[in-house]
Structures are given as C-alpha cells and as structure tokens.
Amino acid sequence: MAQPREAISLKDLNSEQREAVVHREGPLIVFAGAGTGKTRVITYRIAHMISERGVPGSKILAVTFTNKAAREMRERVRELLGEGGARGTTISTFHSLCVRILREDGHHIGLGENFSIFAEADQSALIRALLTEAGVEAPPGEILAAISLAKNRLITASDYPTETAQDVLVQGIYGQYQNQLAGMNAVDFDDLLLSVIRLFRAHGHAKVGWQRRFEHMLVDEFQDTNTAQYELLRLLWSGHGSLCVVGDDDQSIYTWRGAAADTFQRFAADFAPCKEVVLTQNYRSTTHILDAAHAIITGVPERKDKKLWSALGKGAPIEIVTATDADHEARQVVERINLARFAGKKDLSEFAVLIRTNIQSRPFEAALRESHLPYVVVGATGFFDRQEVRDLTAYLRFLHNDADEVALRRIVNTPRRGIGAGTLAGCGRFAQAHGISLFEAMDKAPVVPDLPKASVPALRTFVDLIAELRFDFQHGDLIAALRRVIQDTGLAGHWVESADNERQGEARVEGAEEIVRMLSNYMKREFAPTLAGFLEHLCLLDRLDDNDETGKGKVTIITLHAAKGLEFPHVFLAGFEEGFLPHTRSVEEGRELSEERRLAYVGLTRAQRRLTISYARTRSRYGEQQGRTPSRFLADIPPHLIGSGEEVEPEASAEDLAAGFFSAMKDMLK
C-alpha cells in the first residue's frame, strides 16, 4: 500500500500567494504583477494538489510558452516533492503538448504519424517558391507573417479577407502553402495548435479522451495567449476540476503577433463565476523602480489596478543620462558599467542594456569592444539559422519523412552531386503526372523521360545513400547514424571547402558536433529515443526562444520584447525617446499607446537594484543628424524618484574604486 505523501509547507508564501495555491475547484485568475512570484504560485499549487489533496500527477497539466520556463517549473516542483514526486505530471509548452496530441490522434484528421514540423527558414523557402511560381515579387517574410497572424486568430485561407490587392495575394499564397504542406505530410509551428483545434472540434471522442486526462490545468503568462491558444484551453477543459490562469495584463506586449490585451476580461466572462487573486508584493525590485514603473503604467485604461510594493527598501534613485548622439549615449553607458564593476566587484552578467530595436545595438557593441568588455547580443543570428545546422537538420527531416520536399531540395545537391535544376524539374513533372512524390520519381530515374544521361547514376547513388542512412537510424545507434550523415554524405568536407576562411570551416564542423552533443543529451533523457523525437526536440528548441544566450562574464544587449521574463541587477534602458518608445509607427498610425506603455513598464521592471534611463538629443538617419526628444513617458516619472546622475556606487570608497580599476587592468593585460 502506497504511503500518504507528506503535505508541503506553505509558510514561505505570502497571504495572496497562499490563497491562490489552496483554491480547489473551478476557474481561477491570478493577476501576478512583475516579480511577484507567479512561478512560485504555479509550482506550489501543483505540489499542493499532489501532496495535500492526493491528485494524481497524471491529472495535472501546466502549460507555458518557452522550454526554459517549462524546465524551471519541472525543477521547482521536483524540489518541493522530491525525486519522482510529480511523476506523470505534464509540464510543457503549448506546442510540445500539441505535438504529443497529434502524434497520438492526428491520424483522425489525415496527418501521418511521421509528419514534419517546418522551421521558419523552410516556411520562407516554400513561400518564396510559391511567389516565384506565381510570378509575383513580394517579401516572403511579410507574406509569412500575415499567414501566421491569421492562423493565430483562427482565420483559414478560405476565410481570409480580400479587401485589398495585398489581401488577395496573401489569400492565394496561403491556400497554396497549406496544400503544399499537406502534400508533404508537414505542418508549421502555428498549424500545431490549429490542427489540434480542428481535431477536437471534429472528433469529440478524441477531445473527451484528453479532457479526462487533464482535470486540473494551469496556464503561465496568460496575457500572451493568442486566439488559437485560448480556444485550445477552452476545448481542453471539461468544466470539472480546476483551470488556473496566471499572468499580468500590464505585461501584454505581444498583440502584434496575435495576443489579445483583453484576454483576462474574456476569461472572466467565458468562465464565470471566476475567482480572482491579485499578487502585489514584488520580490525583485526596489521601491523607487516600482514606483516609476507604476507611474507609467497607470496611463493604461481598463487595466487591473495593482500597486506593487517591495520590502527591499527605496533603493538607489533612477539615473537619467542625456547624450548628444547614439555614440555618446553608448560611451556613457559603458563608462558607468566600468565604474560600477570596479566599485562593487560585480560580474558583467549583472548588467543589461535594453533596446527597442536591434539597430540600436551597434554603437553599444562598438563601445564595449573599445573597452575590451565581452558582451552578448540576445536575438542575433541564432544557432539554428547557421548553414551547417540547417543542412544537417534538413537531412534528418528527410530521413524521417521522405515526402518533405523542401528538405529534399536542400539536401539533394548539398554537397554537389551532379543533380541539377533540369534533372529536378524533369523528376518533378514525372511526379506530378503520376501522383507520386519527388523522391519516388527520383527512384524511378531510368524511366523518367528527358533526363540528362549522366544524372541517372547520380540519382541512383543519392537514393541508395538515403536508403542506407534511413536503415541506420531505424535499426542502429542514433549517434553513429548521425555521424554517418555528417561524413558519408560529404557534408563535413563541403562545409570546410565552401567556407570563407579556415576558422569559419572549423566553426561549421563545431556546429555539427553541437547537434551530436544535443542528440546525446536527448538520448540520456528519453526512455525510448527516436529520430522523430529528436527532431521534435530540435524544432521546438528552434522556435521557442528561451533567451539562454545570457551568460556569466558578459554584458547583455537585449530588446525589450526579448527581455520579458528576465531580470538584472543593473539595467540601462537606452533610447528612451519619441520614435523608439513610443515607436514612430504607433504614433503615426494613430494607435492606442497602451502597448507602448506596457513595453516601457516591462523595461523598467527588469531592474532589480539600479535603473539608468538614457536618451540622445540627435540620431543619424539616412546620413543626416536629426533631432530627438525624450519619451513622453519620462515626464510621468515623479521627480523625487530621479537622482542627480553623479553617483554610481555610493557605498564604494575611493580605495575600492582604485583597487577595482587596477585589478581590471591586470586582467586585461594578462
């Protein structure tokens, strides 16, 4: 007989957190202001249900937006309940959950079990090909963004509006794009949710089966949910058990990608009667920082009123830095980082420069390099966008799903095999005429008409290579099979030979080795590792930006949107000007500035101990210096919260500064 689990202690929770944790049945909204411990509430609630109420872990589902957040939740629940205490609990991202559902039940809507998930680069390649075929010149990224936004709002190709010529173009490409995906047994990231919604709406038995699995659901960062995610939650909850949503309407900054700013009001109406709990004690920032952020956010109408407070004291006043231009702004920020580092013996990872747009990073990068300070730009060209990673993952995708024509077209001549565009076109015509896939047509090369004679043996060699590699993945060791892909296809040599220099070639090989390492780690975690499972893991890592690029010993440069969820002891909020915050586009288009205020609020509340706001009087645009004015939001901050800007670390003595300076100089000269 199983021993009853010891109930966890709630003594570390404040009264508001405790109220949210012990709520039993029905819908619950937890308004969690910045830094008020929302993750603590979610993890304690899971642990409390299991230990105090005896709810089986398998009946609990917690969903969030990033892999990093899901990992942190799992780890915290494990710390509360002990190893194995949360066995069976599902803590995942929305998209990981949908992959799981579709692998089990996707066949009901015609989706094969070995479906591919298209990465953004593959989506763009397919859109570009469709535009070329239609003889239309248009940015693939814009078309793809419009399709993605439509999917997030549950708008199908047939329902897409056709009010303008651009709408007509998007609708046509959207329909063809979906047909192409279906023909390749593939889905894109947005389709994962749409497919589950379609499954649940059309097949009630599948929906009921998943409802019975998850009687208690928790949703993190609820303010970021789009229409599709909201509908998925509505379909998943049976009305029994509990549905707890946690988030902060003041941090709703993703309406441009489908999130709805009024999602909490909608939830309260759709799931009435609904209990509400408001968390107001902030554990991150000092009072000066919180009061400044509150002064800005109060300008947003129809928000949930919540005045955050902190037991950390008033803290240092907010520093305002005025610069002549962008370069001067960057130099002043870097000078302050150096002084604060010397005075307090701080690690560079404690400092973050927050910017509105990526273009702002350039002067800061230059100033940091001149000062020999290491830095990382979060959101720069990602690992999964590197050539060698895209090449290697395309091979893996095609070995898993030979209907994936986008992957096939990338790998067939990488490296070169003498299979030219004419050969592919001939195989493509044969495939279309006989209702088979492009790869099947390549396999029938001897009977395909009008192919160049030399291409037939090249096609035969390629088809045989794919068959051998596929056999290795199905019947052999996955790591050995992956190494065969790198070596036997000629990829390793191709990456080195096509590189601009020796270092680039080495970096490409190192990138491939990183994929091998990731496969090794995946195999250690999984009871029954498969190529399909590893591809899912890679794809979800690719699309769910976890901001894991911040690291010890480096200053972080990061956009405001990417910074949400992060915190730093010292934040420099740069470019606090009209044109950046609020952004020119929002002002010119006459938009409600609420989201701009929320974005400023997010920036300020990333700071734990010190906040410096900077702006420039002029900036260069198209080669000309143009005047700039401080952000209108700056005037909202009460004067008593702002310091003179002369002090950097008041607690540091001259001796501390000198010692820190000479210590740093020694490090630089080593």
HELIX and SHEET records of a PDB file:
HELIX    1   1 SER A   15  VAL A   22  1                                   8    
HELIX    2   2 LYS A   38  SER A   51  1                                  14    
HELIX    3   3 GLY A   57  LYS A   59  5                                   3    
HELIX    4   4 ASN A   67  LEU A   81  1                                  15    
HELIX    5   5 PHE A   94  ASP A  105  1                                  12    
HELIX    6   6 GLY A  106  ILE A  109  5                                   4    
HELIX    7   7 GLU A  120  ALA A  134  1                                  15    
HELIX    8   8 PRO A  140  ASN A  152  1                                  13    
HELIX    9   9 ALA A  165  GLY A  183  1                                  19    
HELIX   10  10 PHE A  189  ALA A  202  1                                  14    
HELIX   11  11 GLY A  204  ARG A  213  1                                  10    
HELIX   12  12 PHE A  222  ASP A  224  5                                   3    
HELIX   13  13 THR A  227  LEU A  236  1                                  10    
HELIX   14  14 ASP A  249  GLN A  251  5                                   3    
HELIX   15  15 THR A  255  ARG A  257  5                                   3    
HELIX   16  16 THR A  263  ASP A  270  1                                   8    
HELIX   17  17 THR A  287  ILE A  297  1                                  11    
HELIX   18  18 ALA A  326  GLY A  344  1                                  19    
HELIX   19  19 LEU A  348  GLU A  350  5                                   3    
HELIX   20  20 ASN A  358  GLN A  360  5                                   3    
HELIX   21  21 SER A  361  GLU A  370  1                                  10    
HELIX   22  22 PHE A  383  ASP A  385  5                                   3    
HELIX   23  23 GLN A  387  HIS A  400  1                                  14    
HELIX   24  24 GLU A  405  ILE A  411  1                                   7    
HELIX   25  25 ALA A  421  HIS A  434  1                                  14    
HELIX   26  26 LEU A  438  ASP A  443  1                                   6    
HELIX   27  27 ALA A  445  VAL A  447  5                                   3    
HELIX   28  28 SER A  455  HIS A  475  1                                  21    
HELIX   29  29 LEU A  478  ASP A  488  1                                  11    
HELIX   30  30 LEU A  491  GLU A  497  1                                   7    
HELIX   31  31 GLU A  502  ARG A  525  1                                  24    
HELIX   32  32 LEU A  531  ARG A  543  1                                  13    
HELIX   33  33 LEU A  560  ALA A  563  1                                   4    
HELIX   34  34 THR A  584  GLU A  588  1                                   5    
HELIX   35  35 SER A  594  LEU A  604  1                                  11    
HELIX   36  36 ARG A  632  ASP A  636  5                                   5    
HELIX   37  37 PRO A  639  LEU A  641  5                                   3    
HELIX   38  38 ALA A  654  LEU A  669  1                                  16    
SHEET    1   A 6 THR A  90  THR A  93  0                                        
SHEET    2   A 6 ILE A  60  THR A  64  1                                        
SHEET    3   A 6 HIS A 216  VAL A 219  1                                        
SHEET    4   A 6 SER A 242  GLY A 247  1                                        
SHEET    5   A 6 GLY A  26  ALA A  32  1                                        
SHEET    6   A 6 LYS A 275  LEU A 279  1                                        
SHEET    1   B 2 SER A 116  PHE A 118  0                                        
SHEET    2   B 2 ALA A 186  ASP A 188  1                                        
SHEET    1   C 2 GLN A 281  ASN A 282  0                                        
SHEET    2   C 2 TRP A 309  SER A 310  1                                        
SHEET    1   D 6 GLU A 319  ALA A 323  0                                        
SHEET    2   D 6 ALA A 607  ALA A 616  1                                        
SHEET    3   D 6 PHE A 568  LEU A 573  1                                        
SHEET    4   D 6 PHE A 351  ILE A 355  1                                        
SHEET    5   D 6 VAL A 555  THR A 559  1                                        
SHEET    6   D 6 TYR A 375  VAL A 377  1                                        
SHEET    1   E 2 THR A 618  ARG A 621  0                                        
SHEET    2   E 2 GLU A 624  GLY A 627 -1                                        
END                                                                             
